[in-house]
Amino acid sequence: MRLLLVEDDAALGEGICDGLRLEGYTLDWLQDGQSALHALGVESFDVLVLDLGLPRLDGLELLRRLRAAENAMPVLILTARDGLEDRIAGLDAGADDYLVKPFDLNELKARLRALLRRSAGRARVLIEHAGVSLDPTTQQVRYNGQPVVLTPKEYLLLHELLAQPGKVFTRERLTQLLYGWDEEPESNTLEVNIYQLRKKLFNGLIRTVRGIGYLVEGRA
């Protein structure tokens, strides 16, 4: 799961980045609305965590432009504006959820999991497919009931592919998922992680789409 955080408070932004990266998210952080608007136009993210009081471009205006461009990505507003009118304005502008500062990091994590679950059209927390079960809350993976130990990047890949079976993910998209702007991807890291997942689970789970990328078949 790749997140974009737009927050101009340096201390808060660093704390959120540290906490969510420990949770396994790939997270990129920007501190003004104009830079975020540009990034959203050229790169792909799973969730936007958006402050409202931003320099250069206000968070509400950024959100309105995002929705006007028919970008349906989940958006969680993170703000100190706790008035009823502010919450209504944020939701009417296209936000999916609203969290008022100060907040507990565990609540932010739970809200993000719920947003990702709803965006994938799933009612249940547990993801199950072809004998593989993945629990996003605990990040535990089992195959035929037996626990499977994965590295953080293997888990990220498996979660993305299992959450949307039948969808073809390009190599570029999956590489972006594994590495944010602060990391330099190795040339064959995606292929190595796919190989390891096949080895730890079963070879037929992830199919290569020649010249494009990978998918998990839609039917279990």
C-alpha positions in Angstrom: 0.0 0.0 0.0 1.5 3.3 -1.1 0.3 6.4 0.7 0.8 10.1 0.0 0.9 12.2 3.2 0.4 16.0 2.7 1.2 17.7 6.0 3.2 20.9 6.7 3.9 20.3 10.4 7.4 18.8 10.3 7.3 17.0 13.7 3.8 15.5 13.0 4.8 14.5 9.5 7.9 12.7 10.7 6.0 10.9 13.4 3.3 9.7 11.0 5.9 8.6 8.5 7.9 6.6 11.1 4.8 5.0 12.5 3.2 4.0 9.1 6.5 2.7 7.6 6.9 0.5 10.6 3.4 -0.8 9.8 4.6 -1.8 6.3 3.3 1.1 4.3 5.3 2.7 1.5 4.8 6.4 2.3 5.8 9.6 0.5 5.5 13.0 2.3 4.9 16.4 0.9 4.4 19.7 2.8 2.4 21.9 0.4 -0.7 21.5 -1.7 0.8 22.5 -5.0 3.5 19.9 -4.9 0.9 17.3 -3.9 -1.4 18.2 -6.8 1.5 17.7 -9.2 2.5 14.4 -7.6 -1.1 13.1 -7.8 -1.2 13.9 -11.5 1.9 11.9 -12.4 2.1 9.0 -9.9 -0.2 6.4 -8.4 -1.1 6.1 -4.7 -3.6 3.9 -2.8 -4.6 6.6 -0.2 -4.2 10.3 0.3 -3.8 11.6 3.9 -4.4 15.3 3.6 -4.1 18.2 6.0 -6.3 21.2 5.2 -4.2 24.2 6.3 -1.5 23.9 3.7 0.8 26.5 2.1 0.6 27.3 -1.7 -2.7 25.4 -2.1 -5.3 24.8 0.6 -6.2 21.1 1.3 -9.9 21.6 0.5 -9.1 23.1 -2.9 -6.7 20.3 -3.6 -9.4 17.8 -2.8 -11.9 19.6 -5.0 -9.5 19.5 -7.9 -8.7 15.9 -7.3 -12.4 14.9 -7.5 -13.0 17.3 -10.5 -10.4 15.3 -12.3 -12.4 12.1 -11.5 -9.7 10.7 -9.3 -11.6 8.4 -6.9 -8.7 7.4 -4.6 -9.6 7.3 -0.9 -8.9 10.5 1.0 -8.5 10.8 4.7 -8.5 14.4 6.0 -6.2 15.0 8.9 -6.7 18.4 10.5 -7.1 20.6 13.5 -10.3 22.1 12.1 -12.8 20.3 14.3 -16.0 22.4 13.8 -19.1 20.8 12.4 -19.1 23.1 9.4 -15.4 22.2 8.6 -16.2 18.5 8.8 -19.2 18.9 6.5 -17.1 21.0 4.0 -14.4 18.3 3.9 -16.8 15.5 3.3 -18.8 17.4 0.7 -15.6 18.2 -1.1 -15.0 14.5 -1.5 -13.2 13.2 1.6 -13.9 9.6 2.6 -13.0 10.1 6.3 -12.0 12.8 8.7 -9.6 12.6 11.7 -9.1 15.6 14.0 -5.8 16.4 15.6 -4.5 15.5 18.1 -5.1 11.8 17.4 -3.8 8.4 18.3 -1.6 6.7 15.6 -3.4 3.4 16.1 -6.7 5.1 15.2 -5.1 6.5 12.0 -3.9 3.0 11.1 -7.3 1.5 11.7 -9.0 4.1 9.6 -6.5 3.5 6.8 -7.2 -0.2 6.9 -10.9 0.5 6.7 -10.5 2.9 3.7 -8.4 0.4 1.8 -10.9 -2.4 2.6 -13.8 -0.3 1.3 -11.9 0.8 -1.8 -11.3 -2.8 -2.7 -15.0 -3.6 -2.3 -14.4 -6.0 0.7 -16.7 -6.1 3.7 -14.4 -8.5 5.6 -11.1 -7.7 7.2 -9.5 -11.1 6.3 -8.4 -11.6 2.7 -8.8 -15.2 1.6 -7.9 -16.6 -1.8 -6.8 -20.1 -3.1 -5.9 -21.3 0.4 -4.0 -18.2 1.3 -5.3 -16.0 4.1 -3.9 -12.5 4.9 -5.0 -10.5 7.9 -4.2 -6.8 7.4 -4.7 -6.0 11.1 -1.9 -8.4 12.3 -0.1 -8.8 9.0 -0.2 -12.5 9.5 -0.3 -14.8 6.4 -1.3 -18.4 6.3 -1.4 -21.0 3.5 -3.7 -24.0 4.1 -3.8 -23.0 7.7 0.0 -22.9 8.3 1.8 -19.6 9.1 4.0 -18.2 6.4 6.8 -15.8 7.3 7.2 -13.0 4.7 9.5 -10.0 4.5 7.9 -6.5 4.6 8.2 -6.1 0.8 6.9 -9.6 0.2 3.9 -8.8 2.4 3.2 -5.5 0.5 3.2 -7.3 -2.8 1.0 -10.1 -1.7 -1.5 -7.8 -0.1 -1.8 -5.7 -3.2 -2.2 -8.7 -5.5 -4.6 -10.6 -3.3 -6.8 -7.6 -2.5 -7.7 -7.2 -6.2 -7.6 -10.7 -7.8 -7.9 -10.6 -11.6 -6.3 -7.2 -11.9 -3.1 -6.9 -13.8 -0.5 -4.8 -12.1 2.3 -3.3 -14.2 5.9 -3.8 -13.1 6.1 0.0 -12.7 3.1 0.1 -10.4 4.4 -2.7 -8.2 7.9 -1.2 -8.0 6.4 2.1 -6.9 4.5 0.1 -4.2 7.8 -1.2 -2.9 9.8 1.9 -3.0 9.0 5.5 -2.2 10.9 8.6 -3.3 13.5 8.1 -0.6 14.6 4.7 -1.8 16.4 3.6 -4.9 15.0 0.3 -6.2 17.4 -2.5 -7.2 17.1 -3.6 -10.8 15.6 -7.0 -10.2 14.0 -6.6 -6.7 10.4 -7.1 -8.0 11.2 -10.3 -9.7 13.1 -11.6 -6.6 10.2 -10.9 -4.4 7.7 -12.5 -6.8 10.0 -15.6 -6.9 10.1 -15.7 -3.1 6.3 -15.5 -2.8 5.8 -18.3 -5.2 8.4 -20.4 -3.3 6.8 -19.7 0.1 3.2 -20.2 -1.1 2.7 -22.0 -4.4 4.0 -21.4 -7.9 0.6 -21.0 -9.5 -0.7 -18.2 -7.3 0.9 -15.3 -9.1 0.8 -15.3 -12.9 3.2 -13.4 -15.1 1.6 -11.3 -17.8 4.3 -11.2 -20.4 5.5 -7.7 -21.2 3.2 -6.1 -18.6 3.4 -7.4 -15.1 1.7 -9.8 -12.7 -1.7 -10.8 -11.4 -3.5 -13.2 -9.1 -6.2 -15.1 -11.0 -9.7 -13.9 -10.2 -11.1 -17.3 -9.3 -9.8 -19.2 -6.3 
